[in-house]
Amino acid sequence: MIAKLAWKNIWFKPLNTILSVILLTSSVAIITTLVLVEKQFEEKFSSNIDGVDLVMGAQGSPLQLILSAVYQVDAPTGNISYDSAKVWMQHPFVQKAIPLAFGDNYRGYKILGTTPDYLDKYGAEISEGKLFEKNFEVVIGSDIAQKLSLKIGDEFFGSHGDAAEGEVHDHYAYKVVGIAKPTGKVVDNLILCTIPSVWQMHGGHGEEENPAHGEEGHVHVEGEHHEEADMTLDEPGMEITAVLLKFRNKMGIVTWPRIIAQNTKMQVASPAIEVNRLFSLFGIGISALQYLAYGIMLISGISIFIALYNTLKERENEFALMRVNGAKRLQLLKVVMSESLLLCVVGFIFGRNKE
């Protein structure tokens, strides 16, 4: 009975009620969305750095190195000598080392030279076809297969650099031999091939040693190579972009940044440290939006209070009549509180549904 009466009362002045519900809905929706976005943001970033203790690459910004090598969302800091990198990749402290050579792109999706260990790291099993074995055989991520409608046996030409409208390398065609299962990680949006594929693509095309702006980090081959003979990982004088490192113990994680910096022209960066830095930068913006949402919620609460107060003033005669008919003060209080609760519940439900 009280709930029914409260429901009718809050719609006595529909404009005030709708305004209060809109304010509550907005604040709940903003807070809920921010919480979900922050959670998904952290989960996505954390899942992609699992199994990567350090990233070795060219000197420059450590954050840029992590974003480019792990998340594939930034330009690389440059290239490093594969011969020099192999010395450290075979260090006793290293449990697993995955080399990366940035190639070109196909319709905006990056072509990445690497080893099958890269797929294993992300748990990307082959759903169709097989792993790449020969040069210019590629395994594509599940998102690419779906968006570009690529299938086993299809062939395509890569475009130079990161831009989809870059110069097309039409002297070698990539062939799709495998499609990876969806993982929800960065590998879903990559085209993976052997590292010699990247070397041979640019070696046969005669890339300049000094890349133009926007092409830093894409592998360029030094010296003379033959187009007819497939290149291998044993080629001397080659360059790669970065190496993902996993250590046998924490000693390597602690000591390698200093050792590499002092003894080579390379750097190693910790994904965990750089991601925490990134979270702190994004956290400022997220906190500001959360405070805004709390402010809107406070305003909506004040709005409800004022609306109920005005209603009480206008309903003095109604409450007096109810008292004459035997209603107790507690019952009147329950009616008023029920009206407030109903407004909050309606606003909360609408706000949650907005997510």
N, C-alpha and C positions, 0 to 999 in steps of 0.2 A: 504493500500500500504506500509506504513512504517513498520507495524507489519510483513508483508510478507518478506520484505527486511531484517529486523532484524533477522527473523527466519533462512533465508538462510545464513546470515553472521555468526551466531554463530556456524553453522555446517561447516563453511569453514575450521576450524581446529578442527575436532571432538575429538581428544585426550584431548585438553585443556578443551573443553566443558564438556566431560564426567567426567574428574577429578573434575571440579568445581561442577557439579551436584551431584557426589558421596559425596563430602565433605558437601555440603548443606543438602543432604538427611540424612546423618549420624547424623549431629547435630540436625536437626529438629526431627528425630526419637528418639534420646536419650532424648531430652527435653520433648517431648510428652509422652514417656513411663514413665519417672520419675514422671511427673505430675499425670498421671493416677494411677501409683502404689501408690504414696503417698496418693492420694485421697481415693483409695479403702482400703488402709491400715488403714487410720483414720476411715473410715466408718465401717469397720469390727470390729475394736477394740471398737469404740464408741457404736455400736449397741449391743454388748455383755455385756456391763456394764450398760445399761439402766435398771433402777429399782433396782440397787444394790448400796447402799450408803457405806456400809462397809462389809468387810469379816472377820469373826472371825475364828481363827485357832491356831495351835501350834506356839510357839515362834520360830523365825528364821527370814529369809529374807522376808520383806513385799512384795517385788516384786515377789519373788518365790511363796508366798502364793496366790497372785492375779493370776499369770500365771497358777498355778495348779488348783485352785478352780474355776476360772471364764473361763479361756481359755483352760484348760485341756492340756497344752503343757509343763509342767514341773513336776518334782517330788514334792510331798507335803512336807511341813515342818515337818510333824508328825501327831499324833492323839491327840484328846482332849476327855475328859470325857463327855459323852452325858448327864449325870446327871448334871454336872456343867454347860454345855452349855444351858440346858433347863431353868435354872434359869434366864439367861440373855435373852433367846429367848422369855420369857414371861414377860419381862420388859414393863412397860407402855409406854416407849418411842418407842418401836418396833411396827411397823405396820405389817410387815411380816418377818418371818424367815424361810429359806429353808435349812434344814440340808443336808449334803452330806457325804456319806461314800464310799470311793474308794474301789472298789472290785478288780476284776482281768481283764482279757481281752479275747476277742474272735477274733482270727486272727488279732491281733494288735489293735482292737477297744476296747476302755475302757468300762467296765461294772460299772455303777455308781448307787449306792443306794441313793434314794432320795424320795421325795413326789410328787404327781401330780402338786403341785404348781410350780415345776421346769419347767414343760411343759408350764404352763400358763404364766410364766415369759417371755419365749421366743416366745410366741404366736404359739407354735407348736401344732396345732390341730390334732386330730386323723383322718387320711384319710381312714384307714382300721382297723377293729377290735375294740378294746376297751382299756381303761386304765388298767395298772397293778393293781391288787387288792390282790391276794394271793402271798405268797413267791414263787420266781423263775418264776413268770410271768414277761415278759419284753416287753417294747415298744422300738422299734428300730428307729433310725433316717432314714430319706429318703435316704441319701447317702449310708448308710450301706445296706438297703434293695436292692438298685440298684446294688451295687458293689458285694455283697455276694449272691445275688439272694435268699434272705430269704423271706419267706411268712408266713402268719398266720398259726399257728399250728406246724411250724417247731421247733425242739428241738436241742440244742447244749450244749456242755460242755465248761466251761471257762478254760483258762490257767492262771497259777499263775503269779502275777506281771504284768508288762507292756509289756513284750516281748512275741511275738506270739508263740515262741518255748518253753515257760515255761511249768512247770509240769501241766498236765491236771487234773482238779478236776472232776473225773468221778463218784463221789458219789451222785451228784445232777445235774440234767439237767435243763437248762433254757428253757422256752417255749415262743415262740413269740405269743403274744396276740394282739399286736397293732403295727401299722406303722404310724409314724408322717408325717405330710405334710412338704415339704421343706420350710425352713425359711432363708437360707443363713447364719445361725449362728452355733455356736459350737454344738448345740443339734443335728444337722443333722448327726454328726459322733459319737454319743454316744448310748450305750445300757443301758436303764434305768430300774431299778427294785426297789422293796421296800428295805429299809435299813435292816430290819431283814433278808432278803435274803443273804446279804453280811455277816452278823453276823453268820447265820446258816451255810453258806458254809464253813467258816473258823473254826467255833466252832466244827462242825462235823468232820473236818479233823485234828483237834488238832494242830493248828498253834502254832509256838513258840512265846513266848512273846517278844523276841528280834529279829526282822526281820533281814535278811541278807542284805548286801549292795544292793541298788537298789530296795528295797521293802519298804522303809520308807513311811509311810502315808497310807499303805493298812491296813484296819481294822483287828485287831486281838482280839479274844474274850478271856476274862479272866474267869476262873472258869469252872465249868462243866455244860454241857447242853446236852439234849437228842436229838438225830437225828430225832426221830419219830415225836416229837411234834413241830409244827411250832412256831418259836420265834416271839415275838411281840415287838413293840416300848417301851413297859413297862418293858422290861428286865433290871434288875439292873446291874451296873458295866460294861456297854458297852462303846465302843468308836466310835467316828465318826471322819471325817477328817476336815471338815470346815462347816461354816454356812454363808449363804448369807443373809445380813440384809438390810431391808428398814425401815427407821424411819418415824415417824409421823411429825417431824419437824427437823430443822437443829441443834437443841441443842444436840441431841444424836450424830450426826456426829462430832461435835466439842469436846464434853467432853468424849466420850467413849474410845478413844485411851489411854488417861491418866488413866481413871478409871480402865479399864481392865488390863492395865500393872501393876498398883499398887496393885490390889486386887486378881489377879488370875495368873495362870501360862500360860495364853493364851495371844494372841495379836489380835488386829483388825487393818486392813489395808484399806486404801481408794483406790478403783480402779481408781478414777479420778486422784489422785496424782501419783500413780505408773505408770499409762499409760502415763501421761505427761512426767515422767522421761524416759520412754521407747522411746517416740517420740523424746525427746532431744538426746538420744543416736543414734537412727537411723537417726535423722536429720543431724548429722555431715556427715555421709556417703552419704546421698542424696544430700546435699549441695556440697560436693566434686565432685560428678558426674555431677551436674548441671554446676559447674564451668568448668569442662572438656568439656561439650557440648558447652558452650558459647565460650570456646577457639577454638574448632573445627569450630564453626560458624564464628569466627573472621578470622581464617586462610582461610576458604573458601571465605570470603568476600575479603580478600587481594588477594587471588588467582584470583578471578574474575576481580579485579581492574587491576592486572598486565597483565592478558590475554587481557583485553580490551585496555590497554595502548599500548601493543606491537602490537595489531591489528591496532590501530590508526596510529602508526608509519609506519606500512607496507602498510596502505591504504591511504597514503597522496595523491598519484596520483589519486586514485579513487574518493576521496573527492574533489580534484581540478577539476576533470572532471564534477562532479555533480554540482559544483559551476558555471562552465562555462555554463552548461545547464540550469541554472536558480534556482538551489536549494539554499535556504537561510540557514544561519548558524543555525537558530533555528531548521530547518528540519534535518540538520545533527546531531544536539544534540539529537533530538528526536529518531533518528535511534540508536545512541549509548546507550541512556537510555533505549530504548525498548529492546535492546539485554541484558542488565543487568537485567531488570525486568523479561524477559522471563526465564533467568537462575534461578532466585530466585523462580519464580512461579513453574517451573518444579521440583526444589529441594524440595520445600515445599510440593507439591502434593505427590511426592514419599515418603517423610519423614512421612507424615500423614498416608499414606497407610500402612506403616510398623507397625503401632500400632496394 
